[in-house]
Amino acid sequence: MALHVISRSVRLLGQIQRCRPLMATNQTVSVCYPARCVSQAEAASQPEPGADENEAVNPTFVNRNPRNLEQMAVAVKDRGWKTIWPHREFYHRLEFSRTQHHVTAHVFSSSSPVPVLSCSTKEWALKKELASTSCVAACQAVGEVLAHRCQQAGITRMVYRAIPWTYRSDAVQSFRSAMKEGGITLSEPRRKYIST
């Protein structure tokens, strides 16, 4: 009769066997391990691990995320020579170029000459939505798409230094305003120097 009340569904997970009842009864259910058998009453009397043990931080923690120091403005910026233009003291640099036929924007990292992100009116998705690929509206569209891509990549601050004689043009101003409306800050914080 006890066999009808307690089913012997045995499940092997590694080397653990568990026995469960079909209905709630007053009998205790035991969990069987290969070396010993512990009832639920004995298992409940065992102390739970404290929250202090789970929240302990290793004193020799090493941060392996390179972007963390960059976002705190503590990472080293490569200064380069003072005579180099554009300056090299940045974490990310935005470069905007406009030709007769196309508008292109690239985001460069300080550690690599290859662009991290880019957007251009040469891309078919942008090209098919625009009447002209070199007008002011095209510059604004490139700015909006690049701002969205930067947000997805987690890059929210970058240096943008336009060429002085093109800075006042409507195309550059519409590109800058589209980037700012997209949530991108076009300046980086000054590097913090921490004494040890």
C-alpha positions in Angstrom: 0.0 0.0 0.0 2.9 2.3 0.7 4.0 1.7 -2.9 0.7 3.2 -4.1 1.3 6.4 -2.1 5.0 6.9 -2.9 6.1 6.6 -6.4 9.6 5.4 -7.0 10.5 7.7 -9.8 14.2 7.6 -9.7 16.2 10.0 -11.7 20.0 9.7 -12.0 21.8 13.1 -12.3 25.5 12.2 -12.1 25.3 10.0 -8.9 22.3 11.5 -7.1 19.0 9.6 -6.7 15.9 11.4 -5.6 12.7 9.8 -4.4 9.5 12.0 -4.5 5.9 11.2 -3.4 2.9 11.6 -5.8 0.7 13.2 -3.1 1.4 15.3 -0.1 1.5 12.9 2.9 2.8 13.0 6.5 5.7 10.8 5.6 9.2 12.2 5.2 10.8 12.0 1.9 14.5 11.1 1.8 17.1 12.2 -0.7 19.5 9.4 -1.3 23.2 10.0 -2.0 25.6 7.2 -2.7 27.4 7.6 0.6 24.6 8.5 2.9 20.8 9.1 3.1 19.5 12.5 4.5 15.9 13.2 5.3 14.2 16.6 4.7 14.0 17.3 8.5 17.8 16.8 8.8 18.4 18.8 5.6 16.3 21.7 6.9 18.4 21.8 10.1 21.6 22.4 8.2 22.7 26.1 8.2 22.1 28.2 5.0 25.1 30.0 3.5 25.3 33.6 4.7 24.9 36.6 2.4 28.4 37.8 3.5 30.0 34.8 1.9 28.2 35.4 -1.4 29.0 39.1 -1.5 32.7 38.8 -0.6 35.0 40.4 -3.2 38.4 39.0 -4.1 41.1 41.4 -2.8 43.2 40.7 -5.9 40.6 41.7 -8.4 41.9 42.5 -11.9 39.7 44.5 -14.2 39.8 43.0 -17.7 37.4 45.4 -19.3 39.5 48.0 -21.2 36.5 50.3 -21.8 35.9 50.7 -18.0 39.0 52.8 -17.4 38.1 54.8 -20.6 34.6 55.6 -19.3 36.0 56.7 -16.0 38.5 58.9 -17.9 41.5 57.2 -16.2 42.9 55.3 -19.2 46.0 56.6 -20.8 45.5 58.8 -23.9 48.3 58.7 -26.5 49.5 62.3 -26.8 51.6 62.1 -29.9 53.6 65.1 -31.1 52.2 68.6 -30.7 52.8 69.4 -34.4 50.5 66.5 -35.5 47.0 67.5 -36.8 44.5 66.1 -35.9 45.7 65.5 -32.4 46.0 62.0 -31.1 44.8 62.6 -27.6 41.4 60.8 -27.7 39.7 57.5 -26.9 37.4 57.7 -30.0 37.6 60.2 -32.8 34.8 61.1 -35.3 35.8 61.9 -38.9 33.3 63.3 -41.3 33.9 63.8 -45.0 31.8 65.1 -47.8 32.7 64.7 -51.5 30.8 65.6 -54.7 28.9 62.3 -54.7 28.8 60.9 -51.2 28.9 61.7 -47.4 30.9 59.4 -45.1 31.5 59.3 -41.4 33.9 57.1 -39.4 34.6 56.5 -35.7 38.2 55.6 -35.0 39.6 54.1 -31.8 42.9 55.5 -30.5 44.5 52.0 -30.7 43.6 51.1 -34.3 43.8 52.8 -37.7 40.8 50.8 -38.9 37.4 52.4 -38.2 35.3 51.0 -35.3 32.0 52.2 -36.8 31.2 53.8 -40.1 28.2 55.1 -42.1 28.0 56.3 -45.6 25.5 57.2 -48.3 27.2 54.5 -50.4 25.1 52.0 -48.3 22.1 50.9 -50.2 19.7 51.2 -47.2 20.5 55.0 -47.0 20.9 55.6 -50.7 17.4 54.4 -51.6 15.8 56.7 -49.1 17.6 59.9 -50.2 17.0 62.1 -53.3 20.6 63.1 -53.4 23.6 61.4 -51.7 25.6 64.6 -51.1 23.0 67.2 -49.9 22.4 68.6 -46.4 19.6 66.0 -45.8 22.1 63.2 -46.6 24.5 64.6 -44.0 21.7 64.7 -41.4 20.6 61.1 -42.3 24.2 59.8 -41.9 24.4 61.6 -38.5 21.2 59.9 -37.3 22.2 56.4 -38.4 25.8 56.8 -37.0 24.4 58.0 -33.7 22.2 55.0 -33.5 25.1 52.6 -34.3 27.3 54.3 -31.7 24.5 53.9 -29.0 24.2 50.2 -29.9 28.0 49.8 -29.6 28.2 51.7 -26.3 30.2 54.6 -27.5 28.6 57.8 -26.3 31.5 60.2 -26.2 34.0 61.0 -28.9 36.1 63.8 -30.2 35.0 65.7 -33.3 37.3 68.4 -34.6 36.0 69.7 -38.0 38.3 71.3 -40.4 38.1 75.0 -39.5 37.1 76.3 -43.0 34.3 73.7 -43.4 32.9 73.9 -39.8 30.4 76.7 -40.5 28.7 74.9 -43.5 25.1 73.8 -43.2 26.1 70.2 -44.0 28.5 70.0 -41.1 26.1 71.7 -38.7 23.2 69.4 -39.6 25.5 66.4 -39.1 26.6 67.6 -35.7 23.1 68.4 -34.6 21.9 64.9 -35.7 24.7 63.3 -33.7 23.8 65.4 -30.6 20.1 64.6 -30.9 21.0 60.9 -31.1 22.6 61.1 -27.7 26.3 61.4 -28.6 28.5 63.9 -26.8 31.1 65.3 -29.2 33.7 65.9 -26.6 35.6 63.7 -24.2 36.3 64.3 -20.5 39.7 65.5 -19.6 41.9 62.7 -18.3 42.0 62.3 -14.6 45.4 61.8 -13.0 45.3 59.6 -9.9 48.3 59.6 -7.6 49.2 56.2 -6.1 
